[in-house]
């Protein structure tokens, strides 16, 4: 099974959930990020998404992103 790692702050910026990587770091340090319902507090967190699965990212109260690895 192939796994791809992505840095969470880059994902947030590239998806448009945050304006910059530093804004993403602040969001994470303030406790505003959940990945599949689990709060993440490490700004250096790496997303490992196995092929054929998906993740739901919640940034703040109203911003959501679903990632599907195909």
N, C-alpha and C positions, 0 to 999 in steps of 0.2 A: 504494500500500500504506500503510495506516494503522499508526502505531507509537505505543505508549503507554509513557511513562517512569514508573517507580516507584523511589523511594529505597529502597535495600536494607535499611537499618535499620528503616524503617517496615514493610516487608514481613515481616521477621523477627518484629517485635513483634505485628503484626496476625494473623499465622499461628500465634502461640503458641510459636514456636521459642525466643524470649527473653522475659523478663519485662518489659523496658523497652528503649527506644532506646539508652540508655547501655550496657546489657549487650550489646546487639548491636554497638556500637562497640568495646567491649573484646574481644569475640570476634573481630572482624575484625582489629583491631590485633595480636592474639596469633596470628594465622595460622590460625584455626579455621573459615574459611568457604571453600567451593568452589562455584562456579556452573558447571555442566556440566563438572566435572572440573578447572577452572582456579581456582587459588587467587586470591582477591581480598584486597587489603590496603588499599584505600581506603574509609573509612567513608562517604564521600559518593558512592559508586558508584550510578549510575542504571541500573536494569534497563530495557532497551528490548526489548520482546517483540513481534515482528511477529505479526499475525493469522494463525492457523493453525499456530503453532509452540508448542513447549513448552520449559521449562527445568527442570533438576533442581538443587536447592539442598541442600547438605550443610552443616549447622551443628554443628560438633563431631564427635564420633565416631558418635553414634546418632540424630541428629535429621535427618530428610529432609523435603523439600517438593518436590512436582512442580507446576509452574504451567503450565496449558494456556490459551493465549489463543485464544478462539473469536470 
